[in-house]
């Protein structure tokens, strides 16, 4: 009897959180779906169809390509940096890198764009000093934007992977060495399989961060690089065409679907290895 009362109180204690989730996530989703499938006051899939054609489809593919590139490069470079930090004998170095990563991972938007423009823009300090403009250097393109995104993606991967690397038990390495395994064999058959879900989780996080970024891209490249977030802003503000607000909602739904597909790949892998890092 007492256990049932305790469970009942626990359910009521979670009620405010459930209400918050419904308001913050449920209501916007209903508005999003309602606007996506409404055209001139009637149910229609025209907005969704338009969001998957022409310039909108190009922007969606551009965002996926940029996010995938940033996620893979940031995941690889961030993992190697995290491993160097974990294996370092200097505790001060570890604390300094983790602190810097925490700051840089949250440094974005217009300030980040301004910092890079002042450094490597057409009239940036490094560009003019080294004469990079004479060799065809430009920050205002796809590769320049990817470089800027890596600035906050690599530190974010470090913060994501370090706890997983700390979770690798020394006994596993000792057991592998006792059985004649080399360092490469340990990482191939033990370390990498155990860390794969955590590594993929970091890559998914980097993909989501790059996929949803707006302010940095808007301040740096404008419409030079087609991105879905920029197209959503144009449709909402009517910068290009008037009356395309519902198309912006359809583009937002496209983004949710892409993010859902990425998460669908990650979650099963994460459940498989969770027991190893407990």
KALIN-V604838 format. One line per field, one symbol per residue. ss: DSSP state (H for helix, E for strand, - for the rest). phi: phi as a letter, one per 40 degrees, with the letter a starting at -180 (. if undefined). burial: # if it has 9 or more other C-alpha atoms within 8 Angstrom, else .. Layout:
ss=???
phi=???
burial=???
This chain:
ss=-HHHHHHHHHHHH-HHHHHHHHHHHHHHHHHHHHHH-EE--EE--HHHHHH--HHHHHHHHHHHHHHHHHHHHHHHHHHHHHHHHHH---HHHHHHHHHHHHHH----HHHHHHHHHHHH----HHHHHH-HHHH------HHHHHHHHHHHHHHHHHHHHHHHHH---HHHHHHHHH----HHHHHHHHHHHHHHHHHHHHHHHHHHHHHH--HHHHHH-------HHHHHHHHHH-------HHHHHHHHHHHHHHHHHHHHHHHHHHHHHHHHH-
phi=.cccccccccccccddccccccccbccdccccccccbbbfgbcabccccccbbfcccccccccccccccccccccccccccccccccccccccccccccccccccbcagcdccccccccbcdbcccccccgcccbgcaccadcccccccccbcccccccccdcccccccdcccccccccgccccccccbbccdccdcccccccccccccccccbccccccbfccbcbccccccccccgcbbcgbccccccccccccccccccccccdcccccbdccbc
burial=....................###..###...##.#####.....#.##.##.#..#########.##########.###.###.##.#....##..##.###.##.####.###.#############..###....####..###.###############.##..#...##..##...#...####.###.##################.##.#######..############.#.....###########....#..##..#..##..#...#.
